[in-house]
Amino acid sequence: MNKTHFKLIGVSIALTMVISLFSAVGIAFNLNDNGVILCQITAFLICGAASFLYMKKKDQTLKKFGFKKTSPSKRLIGFMALVVVIQPAVLGINFNLSLLTLSLIFIQMLLVGFVEETFFRGIFFYALRNKTPKSVIAFSSIVFGLLHLASSLNPETAFILVILQIINALLLGIVFSLIYYTNHSIYTVILFHGLFNVFATISNDVSIGKNIVAVILLSICYLLFLIYYGRLHISVSSAN
């Protein structure tokens, strides 16, 4: 690891702290769920603006950061659709959410997709463009996964579920990185990430057993994707 790697880790931690701070403010002022979501939306807007200004400074066209229009394959679209619907299919959908809350969740999660993908994929891959694809995918995925472990480290969560969520977060980071690298477009992963979060958020918080089933199914999908899709596309891209 060199100075660039440590800078990226430092900014990643700062990004996480900003979002956590705004969430804490909402909770400290006893805001309702919609109020907390609005605080988080504000945080992601700030982080998104900072990322956009950085990218714009480095490349006016933003193409170096993956802002290119490409058409994902039908198989890739099918895989993404399957992953998105697994949690609501297994856990069920929370129909008690108001239209306002649903709208705020949709806005929030699309912003999450934009901020996290432009940073962990667009900026990471740009900053480490002289490194090998496999090393960049691994580094980006590990940092992404580790910074998402906080949501899993809940003392009230069953130990087995925590372990599965940790594995799931790391695998999902690799999936996002691989899709970005092979599809050459940030738009695809932003939409995939955003919709994944939307459907995960509106799913019911039910029994531990159903949560374990959902996480296992997701992990199996990720592994199959990485084995069959990843091996083919990385070998072809490396050869080129």
C-alpha positions in Angstrom: 0.0 0.0 0.0 1.2 3.5 -0.8 0.2 7.1 0.1 -2.7 7.0 -2.3 -4.2 4.0 -0.6 -4.1 5.6 2.8 -5.6 8.8 1.4 -8.5 6.9 0.0 -9.0 5.1 3.3 -8.9 8.4 5.2 -11.5 10.0 3.0 -13.6 6.9 3.2 -13.6 7.2 7.0 -14.4 11.0 6.8 -17.3 10.2 4.5 -18.7 7.7 7.0 -18.2 10.1 9.9 -20.1 13.0 8.1 -23.1 10.7 7.4 -23.0 9.3 11.0 -22.8 12.9 12.4 -25.9 14.0 10.5 -27.8 10.9 11.6 -26.8 11.5 15.2 -28.1 15.1 14.9 -31.5 13.9 13.8 -31.6 11.4 16.7 -30.4 14.0 19.3 -33.2 16.4 18.3 -35.7 13.6 18.6 -36.8 13.9 15.0 -39.2 11.3 13.6 -38.1 8.8 11.0 -38.7 11.2 8.1 -36.7 13.9 9.9 -33.7 11.5 10.4 -34.0 10.5 6.7 -33.9 14.2 5.7 -30.7 14.7 7.8 -29.1 11.8 6.0 -30.2 13.1 2.7 -28.5 16.4 3.6 -25.3 14.5 4.4 -25.3 12.6 1.2 -26.0 15.8 -0.8 -22.9 17.4 0.8 -20.7 14.3 0.1 -22.1 14.0 -3.4 -21.4 17.6 -4.2 -17.8 17.2 -2.9 -17.2 14.1 -5.0 -18.7 15.8 -8.1 -16.5 18.9 -7.7 -13.4 16.7 -7.3 -14.3 14.6 -10.4 -15.1 17.7 -12.4 -11.8 19.3 -11.5 -9.9 16.2 -12.7 -12.0 15.6 -15.9 -14.6 18.0 -17.2 -16.3 15.3 -19.2 -16.3 12.9 -16.2 -15.7 10.0 -18.5 -12.6 9.0 -16.6 -14.9 8.3 -13.7 -17.2 6.1 -15.6 -19.9 8.6 -16.7 -20.4 6.8 -20.0 -23.6 5.4 -21.5 -23.3 1.6 -22.1 -25.9 -1.1 -22.4 -25.5 -3.9 -19.8 -26.2 -7.4 -21.1 -29.5 -9.1 -20.5 -27.8 -11.6 -18.2 -26.4 -8.8 -16.1 -29.8 -7.1 -15.9 -31.4 -10.4 -14.9 -28.8 -10.9 -12.2 -29.3 -7.4 -10.8 -33.1 -7.8 -10.8 -32.8 -11.1 -9.0 -30.6 -9.6 -6.3 -32.9 -6.6 -5.8 -36.0 -8.6 -5.2 -34.6 -11.3 -2.9 -35.0 -9.4 0.3 -38.6 -8.2 -0.2 -39.5 -11.7 -1.6 -38.2 -13.5 1.5 -38.9 -10.8 4.2 -42.0 -9.3 2.7 -42.7 -5.6 2.1 -43.6 -3.1 4.8 -46.9 -1.7 3.6 -47.2 0.6 6.7 -44.8 3.1 5.3 -46.5 6.4 4.2 -46.2 7.8 0.7 -44.0 10.6 2.1 -41.6 8.1 3.8 -41.4 6.0 0.6 -40.6 9.1 -1.4 -37.9 10.1 1.0 -36.4 6.6 1.1 -36.3 6.5 -2.7 -34.5 9.9 -2.9 -32.1 8.9 0.0 -31.1 5.6 -1.5 -30.5 6.9 -5.0 -28.2 9.5 -3.4 -26.5 6.7 -1.4 -26.0 4.9 -4.7 -24.6 8.0 -6.4 -22.2 9.0 -3.5 -20.9 5.5 -2.7 -20.4 4.4 -6.3 -18.8 7.6 -7.6 -16.4 7.4 -4.6 -15.7 3.7 -4.1 -15.8 2.8 -7.8 -15.3 6.0 -9.8 -12.7 7.8 -7.7 -11.0 4.7 -6.4 -10.5 3.3 -9.9 -9.3 6.7 -11.1 -6.8 7.2 -8.3 -5.5 3.7 -8.7 -5.6 3.5 -12.5 -1.9 2.4 -12.7 -2.6 -0.6 -10.5 -3.7 -4.0 -11.7 -7.5 -4.5 -12.1 -7.6 -7.3 -9.6 -5.8 -5.3 -6.9 -8.1 -2.3 -7.4 -11.2 -4.4 -7.3 -10.0 -6.1 -4.1 -8.9 -2.9 -2.4 -12.1 -1.0 -3.3 -14.3 -3.9 -2.2 -12.5 -4.5 1.1 -12.7 -0.8 2.1 -16.4 -0.6 1.0 -17.2 -3.8 2.9 -15.4 -2.9 6.1 -17.1 0.5 6.3 -20.5 -1.2 6.0 -19.8 -3.5 8.9 -21.0 -1.0 11.5 -24.7 -1.8 10.6 -24.0 -5.4 11.3 -22.2 -5.0 14.7 -25.4 -4.8 16.8 -25.3 -6.6 20.2 -29.0 -7.6 19.7 -28.2 -9.3 16.4 -27.6 -13.1 16.4 -23.9 -13.9 16.0 -24.5 -16.1 13.0 -26.4 -13.3 11.2 -23.6 -10.9 12.0 -21.0 -13.2 10.4 -23.2 -13.8 7.3 -23.8 -10.0 7.0 -20.0 -9.4 7.1 -19.4 -11.9 4.4 -22.4 -10.5 2.4 -21.0 -6.9 2.6 -17.6 -7.9 1.3 -19.0 -10.0 -1.5 -21.4 -7.2 -2.5 -18.5 -4.8 -2.7 -16.7 -7.1 -5.1 -19.9 -7.4 -7.2 -20.3 -3.7 -7.5 -16.6 -3.2 -8.4 -16.6 -6.0 -11.0 -19.7 -4.7 -12.7 -18.2 -1.2 -12.8 -14.9 -2.5 -14.2 -16.4 -4.8 -16.8 -19.4 -2.6 -17.8 -17.3 0.6 -18.0 -20.2 2.7 -16.7 -20.9 4.2 -13.3 -24.6 4.6 -14.2 -25.2 0.9 -14.0 -23.8 0.4 -10.5 -25.5 3.6 -9.2 -28.9 2.4 -10.3 -28.3 -1.2 -9.1 -26.9 0.0 -5.7 -29.8 2.5 -5.3 -32.6 0.1 -6.1 -31.0 -2.6 -4.0 -31.0 -0.3 -1.0 -34.6 0.9 -1.7 -36.0 -2.6 -1.7 -33.9 -3.6 1.3 -35.2 -0.6 3.3 -38.9 -1.2 2.6 -38.6 -4.9 3.4 -40.0 -6.1 6.8 -37.8 -6.5 9.8 -38.9 -10.0 10.6 -37.5 -13.1 12.3 -33.8 -13.9 12.4 -34.5 -17.1 10.5 -35.9 -15.3 7.5 -33.0 -12.7 7.6 -30.5 -15.6 7.6 -32.2 -17.2 4.6 -32.2 -13.8 2.7 -28.5 -13.2 3.4 -27.5 -16.8 2.4 -29.5 -16.5 -0.9 -27.8 -13.2 -1.6 -24.3 -14.6 -0.8 -24.9 -17.6 -3.1 -26.0 -15.2 -5.9 -22.9 -13.1 -5.4 -20.6 -16.1 -5.4 -22.1 -17.6 -8.6 -21.8 -14.2 -10.3 -18.2 -13.8 -9.3 -17.3 -17.3 -10.4 -18.9 -17.3 -13.8 -19.1 -13.6 -14.8 -16.0 -12.4 -13.1 -13.6 -15.1 -14.3 -14.6 -14.6 -17.9 -14.6 -10.8 -18.0 -11.5 -10.2 -16.0 -9.5 -12.6 -18.1 -10.7 -11.0 -21.3 -10.2 -7.5 -20.1 -6.7 -8.3 -18.8 -5.8 -9.9 -22.2 -6.9 -6.7 -24.0 
